[in-house]
Amino acid sequence: MITALRDAWATLVPDLSDRPENRHGPLPPLLVALTVVTGLVDAFSYLVLGRVFVANMTGNVVFIAFALAGSPDFYLAASLTALAAFALGALLGGRLGVRFAAHRGRLLLAALAAEAVLVLAAYLCCLLLPHAESGHARYVLVVLLGLAMGAQNAAARRLAVPDLTTTVLTLTITGIAADSRLAGGSDSRIGRRLLSALSMFLGALVGGLAALHGRTGLPLLLAAVLLVLAAAALARPSRSTPPWTRTAA
């Protein structure tokens, strides 16, 4: 337990000195924040837009199969739209990765800015469009959020901070069990892995409560605020070039 807490603390409050061994600088806590964003956004998309994910593409692939099998509870067009938008967003994130390949801080800052604009646009759609959860408005929201989450996932992949992919937990949870002392491992990075899972859980919980018991677009507003705060936190570090800004080994 002490090891897990120490590891989680080091993830949330990393050593920001310029020593070469500090390979990820301020990136880990920012990626934890993005994991919370994923929970918020997917809670909104699933609960408000109707059984479609905009970040969890594994779920959408399964939903497409269910729809093709004849289930009336899943919507083929919505899942296909989310999948296409996510792929296009990942393409955008990939281009940002090439553009800012020499500086991981600037890469994440660019991705955060793009994502914040898209999520804010989705929130405004909720405010301005009647019945945003149905009809054409629903697909506008799916596209905007799919683009945002695809760009986020591509940027996180390029940053390559272990166990902080921001949208996928399957391998993270596998690592918690497979690397545990019960399995003969050393509990490597267990605190970070547990923190990643907890972050998505908390984002989904808060997003679910906001969507079901608050205003429809409230999860998106909360996600946008987190994105803006993360971008603000990264603005100053992105002006310098300490060792962590270079491509991860």
C-alpha positions as MATLAB code, in Angstrom:
seq = 'MITALRDAWATLVPDLSDRPENRHGPLPPLLVALTVVTGLVDAFSYLVLGRVFVANMTGNVVFIAFALAGSPDFYLAASLTALAAFALGALLGGRLGVRFAAHRGRLLLAALAAEAVLVLAAYLCCLLLPHAESGHARYVLVVLLGLAMGAQNAAARRLAVPDLTTTVLTLTITGIAADSRLAGGSDSRIGRRLLSALSMFLGALVGGLAALHGRTGLPLLLAAVLLVLAAAALARPSRSTPPWTRTAA';
ca = [
       0.000    0.000    0.000;
       2.809    2.424    0.851;
       4.465    1.666   -2.486;
       1.218    2.341   -4.338;
       0.660    5.641   -2.513;
       4.242    6.754   -3.135;
       3.931    5.903   -6.826;
       0.605    7.728   -7.128;
       2.049   10.797   -5.379;
       5.053   10.831   -7.700;
       2.645   10.744  -10.646;
       0.522   13.618   -9.399;
       3.440   15.685   -8.030;
       6.418   14.805  -10.233;
       9.984   15.976   -9.777;
      10.300   18.944  -12.134;
      14.060   19.418  -11.909;
      16.100   19.393  -15.107;
      17.898   16.159  -14.295;
      17.983   13.737  -17.244;
      16.297   10.954  -15.261;
      13.116   13.039  -14.967;
      11.975   11.734  -18.334;
       8.395   12.963  -18.284;
       8.425   16.251  -16.355;
       4.897   17.609  -15.789;
       3.287   15.254  -18.338;
       1.978   12.547  -15.925;
      -0.451   14.735  -13.909;
      -1.674   16.384  -17.101;
      -2.390   12.987  -18.633;
      -4.236   12.009  -15.459;
      -6.411   15.088  -16.000;
      -7.041   13.976  -19.587;
      -8.105   10.570  -18.292;
     -10.728   12.339  -16.179;
     -11.803   14.202  -19.327;
     -12.283   10.865  -21.073;
     -14.632    9.687  -18.329;
     -16.638   12.913  -18.481;
     -16.985   12.885  -22.259;
     -17.815    9.198  -22.593;
     -20.402    9.506  -19.808;
     -22.059   12.270  -21.822;
     -21.914   10.404  -25.130;
     -23.251    7.117  -23.763;
     -25.936    8.482  -21.451;
     -27.094   11.487  -23.475;
     -26.386   10.599  -27.106;
     -27.553    7.022  -26.711;
     -25.213    4.030  -26.375;
     -22.301    5.393  -28.334;
     -18.773    6.087  -27.141;
     -16.583    8.855  -28.524;
     -13.377    7.746  -26.773;
     -13.718    3.998  -26.213;
     -13.460    2.622  -29.730;
     -13.384   -0.978  -28.512;
     -16.919   -0.442  -27.256;
     -18.022    1.042  -30.578;
     -16.670   -1.897  -32.567;
     -18.700   -4.230  -30.350;
     -21.762   -1.957  -30.649;
     -21.503   -2.075  -34.441;
     -21.505   -5.867  -34.276;
     -24.561   -5.832  -31.982;
     -26.405   -3.491  -34.362;
     -25.578   -5.682  -37.359;
     -26.807   -8.694  -35.383;
     -30.192   -7.014  -35.128;
     -30.230   -5.526  -31.629;
     -32.629   -2.535  -31.524;
     -30.734   -1.018  -28.586;
     -27.651   -0.012  -30.589;
     -27.348    2.412  -33.485;
     -25.114    1.487  -36.395;
     -24.910    4.994  -37.862;
     -23.932    6.595  -34.537;
     -21.174    4.071  -33.810;
     -19.802    4.284  -37.359;
     -19.825    8.081  -37.180;
     -17.962    8.024  -33.866;
     -15.410    5.584  -35.251;
     -14.795    7.712  -38.366;
     -14.566   10.958  -36.353;
     -12.150    9.389  -33.878;
      -9.937    8.146  -36.713;
      -9.926   11.613  -38.285;
      -9.077   13.156  -34.911;
      -6.241   10.652  -34.504;
      -4.990   11.733  -37.916;
      -4.980   15.332  -36.689;
      -3.151   14.248  -33.544;
      -0.645   12.349  -35.655;
       0.049   15.453  -37.732;
       0.588   17.435  -34.531;
       2.986   14.726  -33.398;
       5.037   15.209  -36.548;
       4.848   18.985  -36.330;
       6.043   19.078  -32.709;
       8.156   15.922  -32.718;
      11.106   17.694  -31.069;
       9.153   19.037  -28.064;
       6.642   16.921  -26.161;
       5.373   19.881  -24.157;
       4.420   21.835  -27.268;
       2.824   18.739  -28.751;
       0.566   18.276  -25.738;
      -0.211   21.995  -25.589;
      -1.298   21.991  -29.246;
      -3.429   18.899  -28.675;
      -5.009   20.437  -25.567;
      -5.853   23.630  -27.464;
      -7.471   21.731  -30.335;
      -9.376   19.470  -27.964;
     -10.605   22.370  -25.824;
     -11.980   24.158  -28.901;
     -13.829   21.020  -30.042;
     -15.290   20.235  -26.614;
     -16.356   23.860  -26.108;
     -18.015   23.791  -29.545;
     -19.896   20.647  -28.494;
     -21.005   22.342  -25.280;
     -22.269   25.361  -27.217;
     -24.208   23.010  -29.489;
     -25.927   21.611  -26.402;
     -26.892   25.118  -25.362;
     -28.005   26.412  -28.751;
     -29.502   23.443  -30.563;
     -32.900   22.128  -29.485;
     -32.966   18.430  -28.632;
     -29.213   18.100  -29.085;
     -29.420   14.450  -28.068;
     -31.403   13.464  -31.170;
     -31.605   14.069  -34.919;
     -28.824   15.797  -36.821;
     -27.594   17.610  -33.704;
     -26.685   14.264  -32.173;
     -24.332   13.503  -35.034;
     -22.763   16.956  -34.850;
     -21.918   16.248  -31.210;
     -20.592   12.771  -31.985;
     -18.304   14.203  -34.680;
     -16.983   17.066  -32.540;
     -16.286   14.838  -29.556;
     -14.903   11.984  -31.649;
     -12.437   14.379  -33.256;
     -11.393   15.683  -29.831;
     -10.858   12.249  -28.317;
      -9.019   10.917  -31.362;
      -6.583   13.832  -31.228;
      -6.104   13.295  -27.484;
      -5.401    9.593  -27.900;
      -2.900   10.150  -30.716;
      -1.043   12.784  -28.693;
      -0.925   10.561  -25.606;
       0.404    7.707  -27.729;
       3.158    9.932  -29.088;
       4.068   11.175  -25.606;
       4.553    7.542  -24.526;
       4.195    7.999  -20.766;
       3.766    4.440  -19.406;
       0.278    3.484  -18.154;
      -1.237    6.877  -19.003;
      -2.883    6.358  -22.383;
      -5.883    8.480  -21.206;
      -8.544    6.435  -23.042;
      -7.722    2.708  -22.684;
      -7.605    0.813  -19.391;
      -7.509   -2.839  -20.464;
      -3.713   -3.138  -20.483;
      -3.446   -0.932  -17.408;
      -5.729   -3.205  -15.382;
      -3.935   -6.255  -16.785;
      -0.652   -4.776  -15.553;
      -2.052   -4.236  -12.048;
      -2.826   -7.949  -11.756;
      -0.063   -9.468  -13.881;
       2.746   -7.465  -12.250;
       1.429   -7.840   -8.698;
       3.324   -9.631   -5.971;
       0.667  -12.354   -6.014;
       1.648  -13.055   -9.626;
       5.336  -13.029   -8.745;
       5.979   -9.466   -9.885;
       7.218   -6.376   -8.078;
       4.065   -4.207   -8.155;
       5.818   -1.996  -10.708;
       3.987    1.299  -11.226;
       0.930   -0.021   -9.377;
       0.150    3.410   -7.941;
       0.161    5.066  -11.351;
      -1.977    2.291  -12.815;
      -4.521    2.470  -10.022;
      -4.577    6.257  -10.341;
      -5.276    5.973  -14.072;
      -8.225    3.634  -13.487;
      -9.543    5.778  -10.630;
      -9.291    8.929  -12.758;
     -11.469    7.509  -15.498;
     -13.908    6.138  -12.923;
     -14.220    9.520  -11.226;
     -14.657   11.305  -14.554;
     -17.401    8.881  -15.575;
     -19.075    9.110  -12.155;
     -19.101   12.901  -12.121;
     -20.127   12.982  -15.785;
     -22.943   10.527  -15.144;
     -24.242   12.468  -12.155;
     -24.041   15.736  -14.104;
     -25.776   14.329  -17.185;
     -28.524   12.497  -15.314;
     -29.201   14.914  -12.477;
     -27.864   18.250  -13.708;
     -27.848   19.992  -17.077;
     -27.372   17.878  -20.178;
     -24.183   19.552  -21.361;
     -22.600   19.975  -17.925;
     -20.095   17.085  -18.379;
     -18.775   18.847  -21.480;
     -18.386   22.134  -19.651;
     -16.446   20.402  -16.871;
     -14.247   18.663  -19.461;
     -13.569   21.953  -21.238;
     -12.580   23.638  -17.967;
     -10.122   20.816  -17.213;
      -8.628   21.115  -20.690;
      -8.168   24.877  -20.380;
      -6.569   24.508  -16.949;
      -4.212   21.813  -18.253;
      -3.225   24.010  -21.196;
      -2.596   26.938  -18.856;
      -0.392   24.753  -16.634;
       1.652   23.679  -19.645;
       2.038   27.109  -21.255;
       5.137   28.143  -19.303;
       7.006   24.777  -19.412;
       6.492   24.690  -23.170;
       8.686   27.766  -23.593;
      11.798   25.958  -22.327;
      13.590   22.800  -23.442;
      14.487   20.652  -20.387;
      15.319   16.971  -20.986;
      11.708   15.756  -20.577;
      10.577   17.706  -23.648;
      12.562   15.480  -25.977;
      11.127   12.278  -27.386;
      10.769    9.596  -24.720;
      13.187    6.714  -24.854;
];
